[in-house]
Amino acid sequence: MKDTFSSLNEDNVSFKGSAKIEIREYFNLAIPMLLTQLAAHATGVIAALMTGNYSTLDQAAVAIGNMLFWPAYFGIAGVLFIVTSFVAQFYGAKKIELIGPLVKQSYWLSIPMIILFVIYILNADTLLDILGTPNEVKNITQQYLFGLMIGAPAMFLFQPLRSMCEGMKRPLPITYINIVMVVINAFVNYVLIFGKFGFPELGGKGCGIAFIVSSWSSLLIILAYIYFSDYFKRIKFFESFEAPDFVKIFEIIKLGLPIGGTLFIEIAVFSGAGLILSSLGENIISSHAIAMQVTTLTFMLPLSIGLAANVRVGNLVGSGSLDEARYSSFFAMFFALFLAIINTFILIEFGYFLAGFFNPNNEIVLLASSLLVIAAIFQIADGLNFAGVGALRGYKDTQILFFFMFFAYWIIGMPIGYSLAMTNFFTEPMGAVGMWIGLTLGLFISAAFVIARVNYTTGVGRDNFTLRT
């Protein structure tokens, strides 16, 4: 990447922007997005903390429910994430009139997505049987999943509105809404897990009900915000009916499906690892889940840079500023790399301390902290991945990433991780540690692919990724 910046300067490319401008733009976008992601993830952290202090059994059950829920959700709803790129390019090109109709078409697409997702959740317990999940864990997981299924449609309907706000450089309202969601979620979790204020003591099942209440509340709040906001009146989102436009819907699917597939591949590889490890007992499940919760918090920093890059690069591509878009893409990766190095230090120095918040069992905390040492190594690869992928989405270059991720995670990372964790093919079975070593290898291979693709797309291949209307 250093050579890339050098070549830009040697060619005497004139940038309207500069590092100072990019820093300002990324901070304006990334800080609200970081707070939004932290707030969204806080619901999972709250559930893990409260169930961990309620019982390890309930914590393990909720963890397995999340492992089944989130890969499928992001795999299906991830198709809608391309709406941010469309909105960002339209906004950069000053084609505001195209934003409202595009968002409405994404709602037509969300209807079959919701139906597909509900069908999956209703049959998810089959996977629990295949994986040999203990019955006492399985029963709680099924109850938790039912609550997630009822709350999920609100999340599908929330996403296009979030994309509209962020693509139009208004990420802060989404932050406020997510903070309100966290407060609601935490309160309902506390009341229903432990049976406070006269309510029944539901344990892990209470987490599902808390998810229903918080997710539907968030949808109602964002609808009210957009309806009453003067800034969004020019979008005319509520003023006219849009019949299905299958040309637009197909374009959303064409560009969004690789995003959903990529998210599914990346999230499923970690969730799949946890499900594979579930046969080793509730302590292993909990330690893996704790390590996942902590590392998800740390990678929110580079992830927020990737989300900001989607909007920033999309705005520049929409306005025709392709040289600046290339500069901004590599700036995002360097910024994310810097933040990832900080995360590496935090996990190495404070991993045991952080894991201790989630469970009082010292055996579980020790195993989780050993996984966090491995996680510290892959922070760098994760940072480059998310920033690079965000920049590529700004160009609407999404399709080839699916194949990159599939090869890195499922052809390289998962087979090696499974072999190290569960077999004696390389050495004696290493359990969770072996699985995480394999996944780390996959992440670094993926990062190498992403860097090469960003260099190509923003350079010789950039003319292939022009504004689509």
N, C-alpha and C positions, 0 to 999 in steps of 0.2 A: 504493500500500500504506500510505503514511503516513496517508491519509484514512481507511483502514479501521481502523487502530488508534485514531485520534481518535474515530471514530464509536462504537467499542466503549466508550471511556471516557465519552463524552457520554451514552450510554444507561445509565450506572451499572450495567453488568453486573458481577456479583460473581463473581470467579474464586477458586476454591480455590487455584489455582496462581498464580505470579507469574513475572516474568522470572528471578528467582533459582532458582526451582524448575525452570523449563524448562531453564536452563543446566545444572543438575545432572543432570536426566534425559537431556538430549541428550549430555552428556559421558559419562555412564555407558553409553549405548548406542552413540554414534557412535565413540568411541575404539577399542573392540574391533572394530567394523565397519570402521573405516578400516584398522586393521592387517590385518584379514582380506582386504579388497580389495587392499591393497598386496601382501600375500603371494600372493594369487591372480594378480595381474598380474605379479608378479616372475618367474613362469615364462616369460612372453613377453619380458620385458626380458632375462632371462638368455640365452634363445635368440638374441635380436637381438645382444646383446653378443658372445657367443661365436662365432656364425656370422660376424658382422662382422669379427672378428679372425681368422677362419679364411679366408673369402673373400667378396667382395662378391656373387659368383654364388650361393653358398649362402644368404647373408643375404636376397637378393632372392627366392629360391625359398621360403624359410620364411615370408617376409612375405606372399607371394601365397597360400600355403597357409592362413595365418591369416585373410586376407581372404575366403577361401572358407568357412572353417570356422566362425568366430565368429558372423557374421550368422545363419547357418542354425541353429547351436546355440541362440543366444538366442531366435531366432524360434520354435523348437519347444519348447525347455525352458522358455522364459519363461512359458508357460502355467502351469507349476507354481509360479511366483513368487507367485501369488495365495494359495497356502497360508499364507504368512506373515501375510497380512491376516486370513484366517479364524482362525488360531491366536491372533493378537493380540486379536481381538475376543472370542473364547471365553475367553481368559485374563482379559481385563478384566471380562467378565461373570461370572467365576468358574464357568464351565461347562467345567471341566477334562475331564469325562468325554467330551466331544464331540471332543476334540483327536485322540486315538489313532485312532478310526474314520475321521476325515477324512483323516489322513495316510496310512492304509492304502489308502483309495480313490485317493489320488493315485498310489500305486504301480501300481494296475491301469491307470491312464491312461498311466503312463510306458512301459509295454511297447510299445504301438503307436507311441509317439513314437520310441523307440529304433529300431524297425524302419524307420520312415520316414526317420530321419536316416541310417542305414546305406545305404539305397537311394540317397539323395542323394549321399553321399560317393563311392559306387561309380561314379557317373555324373558326378562333378564335373569330370573332365578334358575333358568336352565344352565346358565354359565356357572352359577354357584355350585350346582350339582356336578358339573363336569370337572370343576377345579377341586372338588372334594372339600369345600368349606365346611367346618364343623357346624352341626345343626344349631347349637346355641347361638353361634354368631350369625348364621344364615337367617334365623327368625327375626332378629332385630334389624338386619340389613333390609329384608323385604319390607318391613314396616317403614323404615326410613326412605326407601326408594319410592314408595307410594306417595309420600309427601313431596319428594322432588318432582315426581311426574305431574302433580297438580300445579306446582309452581312454575314449571318449565315454560309453558306457553307465554307467560308474562315476560320471560326473558327473551324469547324469540321476537315478541312484539316490541320490546324495548330497544333491541339492537339497531334497527334502521333509524330510529330517532336519535340514538346516540351517535351514529355515523353522520347524520345530518349536522348535528351540533359541532362535532369535532372537525368535520370536513370544512365547515364554515368558520373555523378558528374560534369556536365558542366552547372550549372543553370544560370551563370552570363550573357551569351549572350541573354537568354530569357528576363532577366531584361532590358538590353539595348534596345531590340526590343520593349518591352512594353512601355518603356519611350518615344521612338520615336512615338509609336502609340498614346500615351496621348497627345503629342504636336500637332500631326496632328488633332486628335479629337477635342481638345480645340479650335484650330484655325478655323476649319470648322464650329464647333458649333457656335462660336462667329459671324462669317460672315453670316451664314444662319439664325440663330435665330433672330438677330437684323437687318439683311439687310445691312451689311457693304460693302464698296468698290464696290458699284453698283449692288450687288446681291439682289435678292428679300427678303423681310422680311417674313420668313416662320414659325417662332415660333417653336412649338414642332415638326412639320414635318422636320425641319432642323436637329434635333437630329438624325433622321433616316438616312438622307443622310450622316451626319458626321460618323455614324457607318459604313456605306458601305465603305467609303474612307479609314478609319483607319484600318478596319479588313482586307481588301484585300491588303493594303500596308504591313501589318505585315506578311502576308503569303508570299508575294514576297521576303521580306527581309530575312526571316528565310530560305527559299529555297536557296537563293543566298549564305547565310552564310554557310550552310552545304555543298553546292556544292564546294565552294572555300576553305573550312577549311581542313588543313592537318590532324587534329585530327580525323575527321570523314571519311577520305578516306578509312580506313580499313573496314568500314561498307559496302562499295560498294553499297550505296543506289541508285546511279544513273547508275550503270554499267550493270545491268542485269534486265530482265523482270521476274516477278514472277506471274505465273498463280495462280488463286484462289486455296488455299489448305483448303478444307472444314474442315479438322480435326483441323488445327490451328485456323481457324475462329470460329469453334464451341467452342474451349477452351477459346478464348477471350470472346465470348458471355457468356459462362457458368460462368466464374469468374467475368466478367465485368458487366453483367446485374444486379447483386445485388448492385454494386456500383452506377450504374445509378438509380436504384430504391431507394436506400438509399438517394442519393442526391435529388431526386425528392420529396421524402417524407419530408425531412427536409426543403428544400427551399419552397416547395408548401404550407407547413403549415403556413409560414409567409406571402407568397403571397396570399394564400387563405384567410387569416385573413384580409388582405387589401382589397381584392375583396368583402368580406362579408361586410366590413365597408363602402364600396364605396356608398352604398345606403343612408348613413348618410350625404352625401354632400362633396363638394370639400375641405373644411377646414379639415375635418376628414381624408380624403385621404392624403392630403399634410402632416399633422402632423404625421401620421403613416409612410409615405414614408421618411420623414426627420429622424425620429427615426431609421428607418431601415438603412438609409445611414450612420448615425453616428455609430451605433452598428456594422455595417459591417466593418467599418474602425478599430474599437477597436479589433474585434476578428481576424483581420489579423495577430496579433502577435501569438496567439496560433495556428491558422490555418497554419502558416508557419512552426511551429514546427511539426505539423502533416504531412505536405508534406515532410519535411526533414526526419521524422521518417520512412516514406514509403521507401525512398531511403536508409537510413542508415541501417535500419533493413533488408531490402531486400538484400543489399550487404552482410551483415553478415550471413543471412540464405543461400544465394547462395554459400558462402565460407565454409559453414558447421559449423560456429561458433555460435551454438545455445544458449550456456550459455550467451555469450556476447550479442546476439540478445535480450534475455530476459531482461538483465540488461539495455540495450539501450531503450527498450520499456517503462519500468517504469521510466527511467530517463526522457524520453520525456514527460510523463504525469506530473511529478513533475515540470519540467521546464515550461510547459504550465500553470500549476496551479499558479506558481509564477507570470507569466505575466498577468494572468487573474485577480489576486488580484490588480495589478497595474491598470488595466482597470476599475475595480470596483470603485476605488478611483477617477479616472478621470471623470467617468460619474456622480458620485454623486456630486463632487465639481464643475464641469465645464459643466454640461449638458445643462443648459439654454444658456450659452455663445456659445456652439457649435451649438445648434439648431438655434440660431439667425443668423448664416451665410446663412441659406438656404431660409429664407423668412422674409420680413420686418413686416409681420402681427403679432402683439404681442399675439393675441389669439391663433394663430397656434403654435407659439414658446412655449407658456406656456403649451399647451397640449403635444407637442412633448417632452418637458423637463420632464413632469410627466411620460411619457412612458420610458424615459431614466433612471429614478430612478429604475423602475422595471427591465430594461435591465441590470443595474449595478449588480443586484442580480444574474441573470442567466449567467453572464460572467464566473463564476467558472465552472458551468456545461458545458458550451460551450467549455471552454479550455480543460477540461478532455475528452470531447467527441472527439474533433478533433485530439488531440494527440493520444488517444487510437485507434481511427479508422485508423489513418495513420500507426501506428505500426502493426495493424492487416493486413492491405493491404500488408505490407512488407512480411508477411507470406502467402499472397494470401488467407487469411481467410476472405471472404467477404459475404458469402451467408446468414449466420444467422443474420448479422447486419440488413438486410432489415426487418426482423420480429421484431427485437428489436425496431427499429425506428417507424415502423408502429404502434405497440402497444402503445409506449410512446406518440407519437404525435397525432395520429388520433383516437385512442380509449380512451385515457385519456386527453391529452392536448387540442385538438380542441373542443371536445364536452363541456368540462368545460368552455373553453374560450368563445364559442358561447353562452352558457347559461348565463354566467356572463355579456357578452356584449350586447346581443340582447333580452333577456327574463327576466322575473321576477321569474324564477324557484328558485334561491337562494336568490336574493335580487332585488332591483330596477335595471333596465338595466344600466350598467356601461360604455357602449360604448367601445372605444378603450382600456381603462385601464383594463376592465374585460377580454378582449381578450388576452392581454399580460400577465395577471396573469395566465390564463390557459396554455399558451404556456410555461411559465417559469416552471410550474409543470411538463410538458412533458419533458423538457430538463433535469431536475434533475433525472427523472426516467430513461431516456436514458443513462445518464452518469453512473448510478449505473450498468446498464446492461453491458456497454462497459468495465468498470473496471473489472468486474467479468470475462468477456470473454477474456480480455488480460491476466489475471492471469491463466486461463485455457489453452489458446492456447500456451503461452510461457512456460508453465509448463508441466503438464501431457499430454496435447494434442499436443505437438509440433511435435511429430514424424509423425503426420498426414499431416504436411504441409512442404513437402520436395520440392526440386527444380524439376520443371517440364520442360522438354525440348520438 
